[in-house]
Amino acid sequence: MAKTQLNVRVDEGTARAARERALARGVSVNRYIEELVRQDTGEAGHAFVEAAADFMKQYEAVFAEDSGTDGDHRTEGRG
């Protein structure tokens, strides 16, 4: 895969942290940053967020009922 050079300016603390984390992982700073971007944009991350959103939408009424925010007191007697 062809590589493209990307220049990024960060504050010294961020640069130091990136160098330390890369060293701890035994990889170059370039590789460390590349891995972070891949994780952030990866399919697994997108799939998780979409699944979580679908779950919340599907069970929104149940959460509202359990927290009593919908004014319905059907949760009484559960337990």
GUNUFI-106963 format. One record per residue: residue number from 1; residue in three letters; chain; x, y, z of N, C-alpha, C in turn. Coordinates in steps of 0.02 Angstrom, whole numbers. Example, Ala and Ser with C-alpha at 12.3 -4.5 7.8 and 13.67 -1.06 7.14 Angstrom:
// residues 2
+-----+-----+-------+--------+--------+--------+--------+--------+--------+--------+--------+--------+
!   n ! res ! chain !    n.u !    n.v !    n.w !   ca.u !   ca.v !   ca.w !    c.u !    c.v !    c.w !
+-----+-----+-------+--------+--------+--------+--------+--------+--------+--------+--------+--------+
!   1 ! ALA !     A !    660 !   -284 !    390 !    615 !   -225 !    390 !    660 !   -165 !    390 !
!   2 ! SER !     A !    642 !   -112 !    354 !    684 !    -53 !    357 !    645 !      2 !    394 !
+-----+-----+-------+--------+--------+--------+--------+--------+--------+--------+--------+--------+
***
This chain:
// residues 79
+-----+-----+-------+--------+--------+--------+--------+--------+--------+--------+--------+--------+
!   n ! res ! chain !    n.u !    n.v !    n.w !   ca.u !   ca.v !   ca.w !    c.u !    c.v !    c.w !
+-----+-----+-------+--------+--------+--------+--------+--------+--------+--------+--------+--------+
!   1 ! MET !     A !     42 !    -58 !      0 !      0 !      0 !      0 !     45 !     62 !      0 !
!   2 ! ALA !     A !     30 !    109 !    -43 !     69 !    171 !    -47 !     56 !    213 !     15 !
!   3 ! LYS !     A !    107 !    247 !     36 !    102 !    290 !     95 !    101 !    363 !     74 !
!   4 ! THR !     A !     65 !    403 !    110 !     61 !    475 !     99 !     87 !    509 !    161 !
!   5 ! GLN !     A !    128 !    560 !    152 !    154 !    597 !    209 !    102 !    646 !    233 !
!   6 ! LEU !     A !     93 !    649 !    298 !     46 !    694 !    330 !     82 !    731 !    386 !
!   7 ! ASN !     A !     84 !    796 !    383 !    117 !    835 !    435 !     64 !    861 !    483 !
!   8 ! VAL !     A !     76 !    851 !    547 !     28 !    870 !    598 !     64 !    910 !    652 !
!   9 ! ARG !     A !     34 !    964 !    674 !     63 !   1004 !    728 !     23 !    991 !    791 !
!  10 ! VAL !     A !     57 !    973 !    845 !     26 !    961 !    909 !     67 !    995 !    963 !
!  11 ! ASP !     A !     37 !   1006 !   1021 !     76 !   1036 !   1075 !    128 !    986 !   1101 !
!  12 ! GLU !     A !    177 !   1011 !   1138 !    232 !    968 !   1161 !    209 !    911 !   1205 !
!  13 ! GLY !     A !    159 !    922 !   1246 !    133 !    869 !   1289 !    103 !    812 !   1250 !
!  14 ! THR !     A !     67 !    829 !   1197 !     37 !    777 !   1154 !     91 !    739 !   1117 !
!  15 ! ALA !     A !    141 !    776 !   1092 !    197 !    744 !   1057 !    234 !    696 !   1103 !
!  16 ! ARG !     A !    247 !    719 !   1165 !    282 !    677 !   1213 !    242 !    614 !   1228 !
!  17 ! ALA !     A !    176 !    622 !   1238 !    133 !    564 !   1252 !    133 !    515 !   1194 !
!  18 ! ALA !     A !    130 !    541 !   1133 !    131 !    497 !   1074 !    197 !    458 !   1071 !
!  19 ! ARG !     A !    252 !    492 !   1083 !    317 !    457 !   1082 !    321 !    403 !   1136 !
!  20 ! GLU !     A !    298 !    421 !   1196 !    300 !    373 !   1252 !    256 !    312 !   1238 !
!  21 ! ARG !     A !    196 !    324 !   1213 !    150 !    268 !   1199 !    178 !    224 !   1143 !
!  22 ! ALA !     A !    205 !    256 !   1092 !    234 !    217 !   1037 !    292 !    174 !   1062 !
!  23 ! LEU !     A !    335 !    204 !   1102 !    392 !    167 !   1130 !    368 !    108 !   1172 !
!  24 ! ALA !     A !    318 !    120 !   1214 !    292 !     67 !   1256 !    263 !     10 !   1215 !
!  25 ! ARG !     A !    235 !     25 !   1157 !    207 !    -27 !   1114 !    258 !    -57 !   1068 !
!  26 ! GLY !     A !    317 !    -26 !   1065 !    370 !    -52 !   1021 !    358 !    -36 !    948 !
!  27 ! VAL !     A !    325 !     20 !    934 !    313 !     40 !    865 !    336 !    112 !    856 !
!  28 ! SER !     A !    340 !    133 !    793 !    358 !    202 !    779 !    298 !    248 !    795 !
!  29 ! VAL !     A !    312 !    312 !    802 !    259 !    360 !    813 !    211 !    359 !    753 !
!  30 ! ASN !     A !    239 !    355 !    693 !    197 !    351 !    633 !    149 !    292 !    637 !
!  31 ! ARG !     A !    175 !    235 !    655 !    133 !    175 !    660 !     81 !    182 !    715 !
!  32 ! TYR !     A !    100 !    211 !    771 !     54 !    221 !    827 !     -4 !    266 !    805 !
!  33 ! ILE !     A !     11 !    322 !    773 !    -41 !    368 !    750 !    -86 !    334 !    698 !
!  34 ! GLU !     A !    -55 !    297 !    652 !    -93 !    262 !    601 !   -142 !    212 !    633 !
!  35 ! GLU !     A !   -120 !    176 !    684 !   -163 !    128 !    718 !   -220 !    164 !    754 !
!  36 ! LEU !     A !   -207 !    221 !    785 !   -260 !    258 !    818 !   -314 !    281 !    769 !
!  37 ! VAL !     A !   -292 !    305 !    712 !   -340 !    328 !    662 !   -381 !    269 !    636 !
!  38 ! ARG !     A !   -348 !    213 !    623 !   -384 !    154 !    600 !   -435 !    130 !    651 !
!  39 ! GLN !     A !   -416 !    131 !    715 !   -464 !    112 !    767 !   -523 !    159 !    769 !
!  40 ! ASP !     A !   -509 !    223 !    763 !   -561 !    273 !    767 !   -610 !    269 !    708 !
!  41 ! THR !     A !   -585 !    251 !    650 !   -627 !    249 !    591 !   -646 !    178 !    571 !
!  42 ! GLY !     A !   -627 !    130 !    610 !   -637 !     59 !    593 !   -709 !     38 !    592 !
!  43 ! GLU !     A !   -721 !    -13 !    554 !   -788 !    -41 !    548 !   -816 !    -65 !    614 !
!  44 ! ALA !     A !   -774 !    -93 !    656 !   -798 !   -118 !    721 !   -827 !    -61 !    762 !
!  45 ! GLY !     A !   -794 !     -4 !    761 !   -818 !     53 !    798 !   -885 !     78 !    771 !
!  46 ! HIS !     A !   -890 !     82 !    706 !   -953 !    104 !    675 !  -1008 !     55 !    689 !
!  47 ! ALA !     A !   -994 !     -9 !    683 !  -1044 !    -61 !    695 !  -1069 !    -57 !    767 !
!  48 ! PHE !     A !  -1024 !    -47 !    814 !  -1043 !    -43 !    885 !  -1089 !     17 !    897 !
!  49 ! VAL !     A !  -1071 !     75 !    871 !  -1111 !    135 !    881 !  -1180 !    127 !    850 !
!  50 ! GLU !     A !  -1183 !     99 !    790 !  -1248 !     88 !    758 !  -1291 !     38 !    797 !
!  51 ! ALA !     A !  -1260 !    -15 !    821 !  -1297 !    -64 !    860 !  -1322 !    -35 !    925 !
!  52 ! ALA !     A !  -1280 !      6 !    957 !  -1301 !     38 !   1020 !  -1359 !     86 !   1008 !
!  53 ! ALA !     A !  -1356 !    124 !    954 !  -1410 !    170 !    938 !  -1475 !    132 !    924 !
!  54 ! ASP !     A !  -1471 !     78 !    886 !  -1530 !     37 !    872 !  -1559 !      7 !    936 !
!  55 ! PHE !     A !  -1515 !    -16 !    980 !  -1537 !    -45 !   1043 !  -1574 !      7 !   1085 !
!  56 ! MET !     A !  -1544 !     66 !   1090 !  -1575 !    119 !   1130 !  -1643 !    139 !   1101 !
!  57 ! LYS !     A !  -1647 !    143 !   1035 !  -1711 !    161 !   1003 !  -1763 !    107 !   1016 !
!  58 ! GLN !     A !  -1742 !     44 !   1010 !  -1789 !    -12 !   1019 !  -1815 !    -17 !   1090 !
!  59 ! TYR !     A !  -1772 !     -3 !   1139 !  -1791 !    -12 !   1209 !  -1801 !     54 !   1246 !
!  60 ! GLU !     A !  -1810 !    109 !   1209 !  -1819 !    175 !   1240 !  -1878 !    175 !   1288 !
!  61 ! ALA !     A !  -1933 !    146 !   1267 !  -1993 !    146 !   1309 !  -1982 !    106 !   1373 !
!  62 ! VAL !     A !  -1945 !     51 !   1369 !  -1931 !     11 !   1428 !  -1889 !     50 !   1478 !
!  63 ! PHE !     A !  -1837 !     85 !   1452 !  -1795 !    125 !   1496 !  -1835 !    182 !   1528 !
!  64 ! ALA !     A !  -1878 !    214 !   1490 !  -1919 !    267 !   1516 !  -1966 !    241 !   1570 !
!  65 ! GLU !     A !  -1995 !    183 !   1557 !  -2041 !    152 !   1605 !  -2004 !    135 !   1670 !
!  66 ! ASP !     A !  -1946 !    104 !   1664 !  -1908 !     84 !   1723 !  -1884 !    144 !   1764 !
!  67 ! SER !     A !  -1870 !    200 !   1730 !  -1846 !    259 !   1766 !  -1904 !    302 !   1789 !
!  68 ! GLY !     A !  -1965 !    286 !   1767 !  -2024 !    323 !   1788 !  -2031 !    390 !   1753 !
!  69 ! THR !     A !  -1996 !    400 !   1699 !  -1998 !    465 !   1665 !  -2058 !    473 !   1621 !
!  70 ! ASP !     A !  -2095 !    419 !   1608 !  -2152 !    426 !   1563 !  -2218 !    434 !   1601 !
!  71 ! GLY !     A !  -2214 !    438 !   1667 !  -2274 !    447 !   1708 !  -2313 !    384 !   1719 !
!  72 ! ASP !     A !  -2292 !    330 !   1691 !  -2325 !    266 !   1697 !  -2295 !    228 !   1756 !
!  73 ! HIS !     A !  -2336 !    201 !   1799 !  -2310 !    168 !   1859 !  -2317 !     92 !   1855 !
!  74 ! ARG !     A !  -2311 !     64 !   1796 !  -2317 !     -8 !   1788 !  -2258 !    -46 !   1819 !
!  75 ! THR !     A !  -2206 !    -11 !   1840 !  -2148 !    -44 !   1869 !  -2161 !    -67 !   1940 !
!  76 ! GLU !     A !  -2215 !    -42 !   1971 !  -2231 !    -63 !   2039 !  -2247 !   -137 !   2040 !
!  77 ! GLY !     A !  -2223 !   -170 !   2090 !  -2236 !   -240 !   2097 !  -2185 !   -285 !   2064 !
!  78 ! ARG !     A !  -2139 !   -254 !   2024 !  -2085 !   -294 !   1994 !  -2033 !   -308 !   2046 !
!  79 ! GLY !     A !  -1998 !   -362 !   2036 !  -1942 !   -369 !   2080 !  -1926 !   -436 !   2094 !
+-----+-----+-------+--------+--------+--------+--------+--------+--------+--------+--------+--------+
***
